[in-house]
Amino acid sequence: MRLSNKLAAGVAAIALVAPVTASAQTNVPTGPAAAKPAPVADLVRAVDIPYEQFTLPNGLRVVVHTDRKAPVVAVSVWYDVGSKHEPAGKTGFAHLFEHLMFNGSENAPGDFFEPLKQVGATDLNGTTYFDRTNYFETVPTAALEQALYLESDRMGYLTGAISQAVLDEQRGVVQNEKREGDNQPYGLVSYKLIEGVFPDGHPYGHSTIGSMADLDKASLGDVKTWFRDHYGPNNAVLVLAGDIDVATAKRLTAKYFGAIKPGPKSVAPAAAVPTLAAPKAEVMKDRVAAPLIIKSWPVPGLNDPAAPALEVAAAVLGGLASSRFDNALVKGDKTAVQVSASYSDYAQVGTFTISAVVRPDVDPATVSKRLDALVADFIRTGPTADEVQRTLTSTIARRIGGLEAVGGFGGKAVALAEGALYSNDPGFYKKQLARLAAQTPASVKAAAQQWLTRPAYALTVVPGDRDAYAEAEVPPAVATTTAPETPPKGTRAPMPAVGTVGTLAFPAIERARLANGVELIYANRTTVPVTQMVASFDAGVAADVPDKLGTQAMMLAMIDEGTQRLDSIKLAEAKERLGLDIYTGSSPDRTTVSFRAPSANLAPAAGLWAELLRAPSFPESELPRVRGQMLTQIAQELTDPEGIAQRIVPPILYGTGSPYAKSRGSGDAAAVKALTRQDLVGFHQAWMRPDKAKIFVVSDRPLAEIKATLDTALAGWTATGAAGTKVFREDRMLPAPRILLVDRPNSPQSRITGGLRTSLKGTDDLLPLITANDALGGDFLGRINMDLREAKHWSYGAFGNFNRNAFAAPYVIVAPVQADKTGASIASLRQELGAFVGAKPLTQAEFDRTITGATRSLAGDFETSGAVLGAMQANDLYRRPDNYYATITQRYRAMTRDELDRAIRSVIDPNRFVWVVIGDAKVVRPQLDTLGLPVEVTSAASVTGASEESK
């Protein structure tokens, strides 16, 4: 678990707002929509994943779900082993072994990603947590046999491929994954929280990532023993979901997994829900801008009858937009800038956790006491029936949408696998929903009284210097292993070939105009009964006010503070009753207000969305609070390596005069302090208007119904006043190659950003460049990542891509690396860039891998409605035809290696990069001085609003 340091800038207000509009708009709804929300029972019935299961003689449990919507199959293998199975002194072993499983097996040596990239796999990854380790990929149906061969080979034929070199490599990668997380503000909180809630020696009492010392000690014998003890077929669940039937699944699983012998059966360790002897409170310091309070109770896990009630309790207290914590602490006394409550339901135990990011000028003790009082009141009175109903509708509506995908990190395969592994029932998801839907105020109150009256662990994080960081040592094997190791000898038949993969069937795009002239771009998808839509305005960060950077962000933060008819609390409650999610966002070119709701609630949800879209009231009474939240967000960004980079890099990439250079995190603190309500109203009137809008929709409902619904909801919406304008001019003054070092003391990692300004535009045909870059920096197997992560293991991941905006497309490399390898990493990056456009260009093998992967992955790429919705917006922004993706396969197949090589050589110049490094200057500066580039040093505090190039 990692706590986010991103503060929510736009939260709701408590006071009833005045009936004032942001611009002169007419016919805004003045009463609730006529249609009522669909009953929760109807939403629950919409969640259905039919499945069949069987078990092979060796104990492998196979669950099959047939879904013919696309020619893809999700392959998901879940092993009954997680960090709770790790003995003392071996923390992090389960996760370390997960990494080893991607480095090839006896009959499929080499990187596991290589063959799956070529077959067009999507959603390819593996994860480890307390209760399990899982591996998953979604592949074209024609590649299913190859995926099963690979999964079975690493299940049954792995130990011969695990070498000391592979172990050392992945140990380094994992330690850099740990550094990357630890280097964030609040990055060390999770360790203290776990240790505080669970007693020493409890299976859930240490983090999944483990300790540096234990990772250092992992030996080759240790990891091979771990495999033999935990990775037998009788310790696994295999889920196949998608374009497959049971008969095929039985034949193929017997063919590829049947010969694997069973191993020891995993036994769940004794893991009772602990009871703290007394409440415990601790304080820790961190490089943060605002204090953080966390309180956590050990509670039962997901199979306990109390689980659904605890989930509802968390939502009511701090999960809903209208939660009690939000209303009391953020919108009421305004002592906190962000609050939350969550229930983590592990297989054997759980945790109930509440947190508050405290307003910087407030005593954390005050907020801590207020949290205690609110929890005590909830225990005493329980939730209202309306709070329970809103929680159920919102939760179930989101789960419906989440089951559109067959696999990946969520989707149907995950629901079935979790049920099978944790509850011995693949259909447990349905029981969970039924139990959730059955909750009442009384049941939730009873669970809170039983579990939240017990002693809790409390942690307060305050600004200050961190304690000394526990770094890794250099394992002896890294220094002594020099001779090449003998590759494993295969013992199985060769990997099966891939059949013919069909071309993408991208949905037909239809266009219409609403009665008020707004263009409607629509695609029909019937997989789930959900409607998604986006109102996209030609604004974005490029439209921000030059001397008031942060105006757009503040406008979006205030947009849901109320309408003519509803204050923010009533607005949040109305959304929750409908299962409606409304999100605001922005890119360099566009500002968006997005909609997602069950289609059964389309009409009332669209009415509410339209009300917020066209007539937010921007109440003066809430402006000081939201401004305070934004200023805290800005201060937090200056403690975060990524946030610091976001402020420094844009002027380098675009030039200080470009509208895109306005992208400086959440804005300039001085400007945000001075913003008035009229500034926000003026921005909304100039940019969030129908003549700058297009509406994109993906829905199971027909276009005619969507159009009629929106015509009603947006009737009379017209623009008034002058529209905003953006002017893009090419800046011919290219930045001088150099290194800019931002001193962030005691950072275990350095965040490297390499920026190359180009003359490209996003509306250019960039497909050859993007395709060529796949082999350089755009993919896991790209040279940049394979060098810094896999070969040198100095980074958890390093990539380079074109930042594609409508009027500019610079090339950007991002590489977080361990601090002592910062200079060497930049040298390696420059070497890789030079080789790719010089003596070692794109190879035929890289070209073939990229083209075959790109064409075969298309069906998986656009499996979900959200992916289609994103593609529709991209096509519009880059001025591409609606059938762009329907015809892209032919374009890929017509490409040649020489064409891609010429394209990338014409753009990438390794000698013109500017390198920005956020790290510990006393460690990093001596390394950078050896690279032959000018080095400038600055501090994070000096980059709050000024452009880098103007200093």
N, C-alpha and C positions, 0 to 999 in steps of 0.2 A: 504494500500500500504506500502510495506517495501522496502527500498533501500538495494541492496546487497553490502556487503563489499568485495566481491570476485573480484579481479581485473583480467581483461583478460590479461594473460601473452603472448598469441600469437596473435599479430595483424600484419597487413600487412605493407609493406614498400613502400616508394614512388619512390625511385631511380630505374632506370633500372639496373637489376642485370647482373653481368658478367656471361658468359657461362661456369660455372664451376659446375661439379657434385660432389655429396657427395661421390660417389664411381664409379669405372669404370663400367658403365652400357651402353649398346648399344641400338641402334634402338629407341631412345626416339623420340616421334613425333615432327616434326619440323614445322608443319603448322596446321591450324584449321582442326577439323574433317570435313569430307565431309557432314555429315548430319546436317541439320539446326534444331534449336529449334522448337518445336511444337508451333503453334500460341496460344496466350492467349485465344482466343475464344474457341479453342478446349479444353483447360484445364477447362474453365468455364462450358462447357457442361458436363464434367465428374462429376461435383458436383450435385448430385440429391438425394433428400430424399423424395420419394413419401409418402404422408400422407392423412389421413382422420380425421375429427374431428366431435365431437358432444357434446352437453351440457345436463347434467342431469337436471331434474326439479328444484333441489336445487341450480343450478347455477354453479356446478362444470364443468369446461371445460376440455374435454378429447381429446388428440391428439394421433393418433395411426400410427405407421410406422412398416411395416412388413419387417423383414430381417431374412431369414431362414438359414443363414450361420452357426449358432451354436444354440443348444437348450437352449438359455438363453433369458431373457427379462429384459430390463432396465426399472426400475420404478423410475420416477423422478417427484417429487411434488414441485412446485414453488409457494410460497405465495407472494402476492403483499404487502409485508411489509419489510422495511429495515431501516437502521439507519436514513434515511431522514424523516421517520415518527415519530421520537422520539422528544417529547417536551423538552424544557429546564429543566435541572435537572434530566433527565432520559436517559442520554447518555449511550450507551452500552446495553440497554434493549433488542433490537432485537436479538443481539448476545447471551446475557445471556439466553433468552428464547429458542434459538436454542439448547443450551446445555440441557435445561430442557426437551426438546422433546425426548431426548435419555434415559431418566430415567424411562421409563415405563408408561403405561396408565391404565385406570380403569379395563379393561378386559385382559390386558397383562402386569401385574406388573413386576417389575424388570428391569434390564438393557435391552435396546432395542437391543443391539448387541447379546445378548444370543441366542434368537431363530434364528436370521438371520445367526449367525455363524454356527448353526447346519444345516441350509438348504443349506449352501455353497454359501452364498452371497459374491460377490466381488464388488469392487468400492463402498464401503458402507461409506457414510459420510453425512455431512451437512455443509453448508456455509452460511454466512451472509455478505451482502455488502450494499451499499447505497440504492439500489433499490429493493432488494428482499432477502428472506430467502428460501433456497432450501434444500431438503432432497432427497437422491438418493441411490439406490442399484441395482446391477444386480444380478438376481437370476436364477437358473435353471427353465426351464419352469414348471416342476412339482411342484415347490415351489411358483409359482406366486400367488395362492390364499392366501397362508399364508402371503406373503409380502403385499398384498392388505388389508388383515385383519389388519395387524399391522399399516399400514399407515392410514387407515380409523379410527382405534381406537384412534390414537393420534390426528387425526383431529377433531373427534367428542366427544371423551370420555377421556379427559385428566385432567381436573381440579381436580377431586377427587383424583388423584394420585400425585398431587403437594403438598408436605408437606414442613414444615419449614426445616426439616433436608435435604431434597433434594435441596431446594433453597440454604441453607448454603453451601452444598457440591459443587454445581456447581458454586456458586459465587467464592469460593476459587479456583476452577479449572480455571475459566476465568481470575481471577486476576493473577494467575501464568502463564497463556498464555500471558497476557500482559507483565509481568515481563520478560518472556523469549525473547520476541521480543525487548523490551526496552533495554535489557542487551547487545544487539549487538552493535558494532560500527555503528554509524549513526542511531541507533535505535529510536531516538526521533525526527528525521527529519520530518517524515510524519505528526506529529501533527502540527509543525510550518508551514508546507507547506499548509495544509488544511486551517488553520486559516489565513494564509497570502493571499490566493487566494479568499476565500469567506468571505463576511462580517459577523459580529456577528449576529446570528439568522437565517442565511441562512440554509435551510434543508441539504445542502451538506457541511456545515461548521464545522462539528466535526467528529472525527474518529469513525469507526464502533466498535472498541473495547471499547470505552467509557473511562470515568475517574474513578479512584479508588474511589473517593468520591461518585459519583453517584451509582456505583456498591454497595458500602457499604450501601447506603440508600434504595436499592430495598427491598420492603416488600412483604410478601406473597399475600396481597391484590393487590399490583401493578402488579405482574406477572399474576395473575388470570384474572385481568381486561384486561391485554395485550392480553391474549389468546382470551377472548370473543370478543374483539374489532377487531381482525385481522385474526383469523384463521378459519373463516367460509369457506365452500366449494365454495361459490360464490366469494371468494377472492383468489382462487387457480387455477392453471393449472396442470393437471396430464398428463404426457407423458408416453406412453407405447411403447417401441421400441424394436424390435427383433422378436422372435419366437411366434408371436401372430397375430390374424386378428381382424377386426373391430367387427364382430359378437360376438366373444368371449369377446372382451373388453367391449361391451355394456352389455352383461349379467353379467360379473363379477363386473364391476363398479356399476351397479344398485344394485347388491346383497350386496356389502360391503359399498358403500358410499351413496346409495340412501336415507337412513333413517336419515342422518345427516341434521339438520335444517340449513338454511342459517343464516348468521350473518350480521353485518354492512359491507357495501361495502367500501373498502379502497379508499380513495380519495387522489390523488397525491397532495402534498402541492405545493403552488406557488413557483416556483424555476426558476426565470429568470436568464439568463446569466448575471452575475454582470459586471459592469465596474468599475475598480479601478479609484479613483479620480486622482491619479498620480502614477508614478512608486514608488515602495516601496522596500527598501533593508534592510536586517537585517544580523547580524553576530551572530552565536552561537558557543560555544565550546563543544568539545566532545573528548573522549579517542580514537583518530584516528591517523593513521600514515601519512595521506595525506589530504590536504584540499579538500573540495567538494563544487562546485558551482552549484546551481540549479536556474533556472528561469522558471516561470510558468505563463501561460495566461489562464483565464477563456474563454471557447469557447463553441459552441453549442454541443449538444449531438448527439446520433446515428441516430435519426430520421430527423435530419436537412440535407438539400441538400449539405451543406458544409462538412459533415462528411467524405465521401470517399476522398475528396481532402485533408483534413487535415491529414488523414492517410498516403497518399502518401507523403505529405510534410514532415511528421515526419521521414519516411523511408529514404528519400533522404538526409535530413539533418543529421540524426544520427542513423538510423536503419539498413541500409545496411552495409555490410562489407566494401563497397567502398564509404561510406557516405562522405559528404563534411566535416563534423566535424572530422572524422577519418583522412581523407587525409590532412587536414590543421593543426590540433592540435596534433594528435598523430604521424603521419608519416611525417608531414611537419616541423613545428617549434619545435615539440617534447616538448611542454610545458604541455601536459596532458598525463596521462597514460590510461585513459578510458573516452569515451564520449558516449552520447546517446541522442536520442530524441524520444518522445513517445506521442501518442494521446490516451487519456483515454475517451472512449465514453460511458458515463452513459446515462440513459434513458432520462433525462431532460436537463442536461448540460454536459459539458466535460472539460477537461484540456489538454493543450498542454504544455509539459514540456521538457526542455533540461537540461542536466547536464554534468559536467566534473569533474573527479577526477584529481586534479592538481599535477604535479610533485612536490615532497616535497621541492625542492630548488627554486621553481618558485613563484613569487608573484601572489596570486590569482587574484588581480586586473587586471593584464596583460591578463590573460586568460578570465576574464569576458568581457573585452573590445573586445577581439578577437571574442568571441561568438557573441557579439552584432553586430560586423561588418559582420560576416558571415550571420547572420539572415537578416540584412539589405540588403546585396547583393542578397540573395535569394528572398526577397520581391521585389526587383527592377527587377531582371532578370527572376525569376522563374526557374523551373527545365528544363533540356533538355529532348527531346523525348526519348533518350536512358535511362536516369535515371527513367523516368516514366515506360518504358517498363520493365526494370529490377525489379522494385518494384512490378509491377503487376504479373510477372511470379513467383517471389520468394514467394509472399504472397499467391497466389492462389495454388501453388504447396504444400505449407505447410498445407493449409486448406483441400486439398484433403486427405492427409495422416491422418489428425486429425479426419476425419469423419469415420475412419474404425471401431472404437468402437461404440457400440450402446448407451452407457451411460457413467457414471463416471463424472469426472470433465470437460470433453469435449464431443466429440462424437455427434451422431445424436440427441439424446434426448435433449441435451443442446441447440443445434441450433434451434430445434423446439420450446422448452420452452421459450427461450429468445425472439424469434419472437412473440410468442403468448402474452407474458406478457408485453414486452416493446413496441411492435409495432402493437398489435392486429392482427398479421398475422404470423402463424407458418412458412410460406414460405418466410418470410422476408429475410432469409439468401441468397436466390437466387437473390432477388432484390439488396441486398448489393453487391454481387459479380458483378452483371451486372453494377451497378453504379460505382463500383471500376474499372472495365474493361473499362469503358467509359471515364475515366479521361485523360486529355490532359495537356500539359505544361501550356496552357492558363487557364484552370479551376483551376489547383493547384496554379498558381500564383495569381489568383483572390482571392482565399480563404485566402492565406497568406497575401495579401494586406489588406483584410477586417479585419482579426482577429489578426494578429501578429504585427500590428502597434499600437495596444491598449496598455495601461499601463500594465506592468507585475510585478509580485512579485519575488524578488530575495533573495536567502538565501545563505550565505557562511558559511560553517562549517570549523572551524580551530582547530588544536590540542590544548587541554587544559583540565582543570577540568570541569566536568559538573556542572550545577546548581543543587541545592538540589532536590532529587527525591521525588515525591509525593507518599508516601506509603499508603497502605490501613490500616484502623483501624479494630479492631476485632468487627464484628457485635454482639450486645448483645445476639442475639438468639443462637450463637455458644456456649456461656458460660452457658446459662440458659436452653437449650433444653436437657433434660436428659431422660424423660419418653419415652418409645417406642410409636410410632404413629400407629394408627389403619390402617391396609392396606385397600385400596379401595375395594369396593364391586362391582363385575362385574354385568353388566346388559345385556350382549349379549351372544349369543351362543358361545361355546368354539372355540378356534382357529382351523382352518381346518388342517388336516394332510397333509404331503408332499407325493406326489405320487412317483413313481419309477423314480429315476434319472439315466439316461444312463451313460455309461462309456465314457471317453474322446476319441474323434476321433482325435488324434494328427497326423499332416500330415506326410506322408511317407518321410523319409530323403533319398536323393540320393547323391551318391559320384562320383566324376570324377577327373581326373588330367588334368591340363592345359598342353599345349605343352611344357612349361618350367619346368614341374614337380610339380608345386604348387598344393596342394590338394584343391578341390572345394567341399564344403558341401552345399547342396541345398534343399530347400523346396518350394513347389508351393502353393501360396495363391492368390486367384483371387478376393478378396473382393474389393480392390481398385487398380487402375492402377499405382502402385508405386513399385519401386524396392529398396530394402535395402540390403546393403552388408557391411561386415566388413573384412578388412585385419587384422588378428590377429597374432602378432609376439611373439614368446617365449622370452620375455624380461621382461617388467614391472619394478616396483620400485626395485624389487630384483636384477635387472641388473644394477642399478645405480652404478656409480664409487665410491668406498668406501671413498676415501679422497677428492672427489669432488661431494658431494651430491647436487643434483639439475641439474646434467648434462642431465639426461633424460628429465626433465621438460623443460629445456632450449632448447633442441633439438626439442621437440614438439612445443614449442613456436615459434621457428624459421622456422619450416618446411613449413609454407605457406607464407614465405617472398619472394618467387619467385622460378621459375624454369629456365631452360636454355632459354626458349622461352618467358616467361611472367614475368614481375615484379609483385609485390603483388597487386597493384591496378588493373592491367589488369587481373590478376588471379581472383580476387574477382568479377570483372565485368563479366567475362566469366561464372563463377558459377551462378551468378544471372540471366543471360540471359537464362540459362538452368533450372532454378528452382532447382539447385543442392546444397545440403548441404553436406559439408565435415567436419567431426568432428574428432579431435584427442583425445585420452584418454589413461589412464593407470590404471591398477590394480596392486596388488603386484606381479602377475605372468605374465601379458600380457601387451603389448603396442599395441594400435589399431588406425587404420585410417578408419573411417566409411563413408559410402556413402548413400545418400537418394535422389532420383530423380523421377520425373514422368517417367514411362516406355516409354512414347512416345519419350523421350529424352535420352534413354538408351545409344546408341552408342556414341554420342558426350560427354555425361556426364562421361561415363566410361573412355573415352580417356583422359579427363581432370584430373580425379581422379588418373589414372595410371601415368600421367605425374608428378603430385605432389608426389605420393607415391614413385616413383623410382628414381627421380632425382631432389630433392630440391637443391637449389644453396647455401643456407646459406650465403647470401651476407654480407661481412665484414662491409659494410657501415651501416647496420641496427643493428648490434650486440650491440653497446652501448645503443641504444634506448630500445631494447627488454630486455637487462640486467637491465636497469633502471626500467622497468616495473616489472620484476621479483623481484627485490630488494624491490620495493614498496609493492608488494604482500606479501613478507615475513614479512615485517614490519607490514602490516595490520593483518596478521595471529597472530601476537603477541599481538594484541589488542582484539582479538576475543576469547572467552572461548573455542569454538570448535577448533580453530586453535592452541591454546596453548596445548590442550589435544593431538592433533595429533602429536605433537613433543615429548611429554613426554611418552606417553603410549606404543608405539611399542617396545622399548627395554625391557620393563617389560613383555610384552606378549610373545616375541620371544627369548629374550636373546640378548645381545649386539653383539654376533658373527653371528647372523642369517642374511641372506640377507634381510629378511623382516623387520629387525630393521632399515633399511635405510629409511623407510617411515616416513619422518619428514617434513610434509607439502610440501612446494615448494623448500625445500633444505636449505643448509647452506649458510648464507649470504656471509661469507668470501670466500667460494668456488665459489659461483656464480660470485662474483666480479672478480675472477681470470680466469674464463673460457675463452678460445679462440675459434675462429672458427674451428681450427683443432680438438679441443676436441669434438665439435659437429659432425663434419664430421666423426671422428673416431668412435663415438658411433653409428652413423647411419650405417656406413659400417659394424660394428661388429654385429649389432642386427636387423636392418630393412632391411632384405635381404630375398630372396626367399626361401632359405633352412631353414629359421626359421618361415616361413609364412604359414598360412592356410586362405582361403577365405570362408566366410559363406555368403549365399545369401538366401533371401526370396523374391519372385517376382511372379507377375502374368504371366510373360513370361516363356516359357519352358526352361528346362535345356540346350537343344541344342543351343538355341539362346544366353543364358547367357555365355555358354562356348565359343562359337564362338566370341562373343563380347570381352571377356576377353583375349582370345588367341591373338586377334588382338591388343588390348590395351597394353598387357604385353609381346608382342613378343620380344624375345631377352633379357629379364630381367634375369640376372645371378648374382650370388654372386662372389665377389672377396675378397681376403685377408682372414685373420683368423676370424673365428666366435667367438662371446663372449661365455663365459661359466658361469654357476652359480653352486655353491657348497653349499649344505645344510647338515649341521651336527647337530645332536641333542645336545642341551645344557642341561646338567644334573644338573647344578647349579641353582636350583629354587630360585626365588626372595623371600626375607624375607617378611612375611606379615607386612604391615605398612600402614601409611597414609602419602601421600605427598601432602602438601598444597601449592598451588601457589597463592601468594598474588595478588589479583586484587582489589584494594581499591574501595569502594563505589559501589559494585555490589549488585543489589537487589536480585539476585539469585546466587546460587552456582551450578556449573556443576560438578556432581559426576560421575566418571568413575571407575568401579570396574573391575579389570583384573585378570583372572585366567589362567596361562599357563597350557597347557595340553600336553599329548604325542600323540594327535590325528593328523592325516593328512587328508587333504581334499579329498584325493583319497580313504580313508577308506569308508566303508558303514556307513554313519552317519544318515541315515534316522530314525532309532529308537530314537537316541538322539535328533534330530531336532524335531521329532514328540512329544516326551515327553516334550521338552522345551516349546512347544506351551502353555502348562498350567502353566508354571513357568514364562517365560519372553518373549516369542516369539509372543504373540498376545495381542490385546487390553484387552481381558478378562483374560490374565495371571495374576497370583497372584501379581507379582511385580507392575504392573500398577494399578490393582484394589485396592491395598493397598495404594500406595503413591498418586494416583490421586483421585480415587473414595471414598475410605474410609477416608483418611486423608486430601485430597485436598491440599497437599503440592507441587504438581507438575502438569504441563500440560500433561506430559506423561513420563513414565519410562519403559524401556525394557531391556531385556538381550538376547543375541544370540551368537551362535558360529560364529566367524570370519573365514569363510572357505576359506583357500588358499590351493594350491596343496600340500604343504608339512607341513602345520601347521593349527590348528583350535582351537585357544584359545577361552575362553568364556569371553564375555565383557558385562557389564551392563552400561547403560548410563541413568542418572537421573538428569535433571536440577530441583532444588528444591529451594523454597524460603530460603533466607539466614538464617533466624532465626530458621530454622528446619533442618539445614545441619547435625548436629550430630545425631539428632533423626532419620533422614532418613537413614543414614548408619546403625544405630542400627536396624531399621525395615528391611532393605535389608538383613542384616546378619540373622535376625530371620526368614525371609521368606525362605532364602536359606537352613538354617538348618532344618526347618520344612519339606520342600519338600523332602529332602533326609534323613529325620529322622522320627519323630513321626507323621507327617501329609503328607504321600506320595500322589502321584497321585491317585485321587479318580476314581471310576468307572464312575461317571458323567462327570468328566473332560476328561477321556479317550474316552467316547462315543462321547462327543461334538467334540473333536479333530478329531477323525476318520471320523465321518459323515461329518464334515465341510470340511476336506481335500479331500474326495472323491467327494463330491457334487460340490465343487468349481472349479474343473479342467477345465470344459468347459469355464467358465468365465475367469480363469487364463490365458488361451491361446487363447483368442478371437482375439488378434491383432497380426500382423506380427512381431512387435517389441518384443513381449513376446516370440514368437516362436524362433526368432533369438537369443535372450538371452539364451533360453533353449538349443539350439544347441551348443552354445559356452561353457555353463556350462558342458554339457555332455562330450564334448571333453576334457575340463580341468580336470575334475574329473575321466576321463577314464571310463565313463559309456557307455553302448550301445546306439545306435541311437533310439531304441524303448523304452528307459527308461520310458518316461512319458506315452507311450501307454500301459505299463504294470504295472504302479505304483498303480493303483486301487486295483489290486489283492494283492499287497504287503501290502497295508494299511489294507485290510480286513483280512489278515492272522495274524496281530499283536495281542498281548494280553497286558493287563494292566501290568501284572507282568514282561513281557519282557521289556517294556518301563521303568518301575520302576527300574529294575536292571541296565539298560543301563545308566540312568541318575545318579544313585547312584555311579556307578563306576568312574564317572568323576568329579562331582561337590563336592568340599570340601570347605565349607564356611570358614574354618580357614586358607586357603592358598591365599585368595584374597589380592591384593594390591589395595588400594583405592587412587585415584588421585582426588583432590578437587581444582577447580579454583574458588576462591571467596575472600571475604573481610576478611583478616586474623584477624583484630581486633574484628570482629563479630563472626567468625567461629572457631578460635583456641580454645577458652574456651570450646566450645561444643565438639570438637574433643578430647580434653584431657580427657574426661570422658569415652571414649570407650575402654580403656585398650589396645590400640595399640600404638607403637611408632609413633610420629608425627614429620615430617621433613618439614621445611618451606623454600620456595625459592621464587624468583620473576620471572615474565614472561621474563624479559630481560636476565636472566641467562640461558635460555633454547633454545637459537637461533640455536645452532648446536650440542652442546655436548649431549651425551647420559645421561639420568637421572641417570643410575646406576654408572656412572663414577665420579660423583661429590662427 
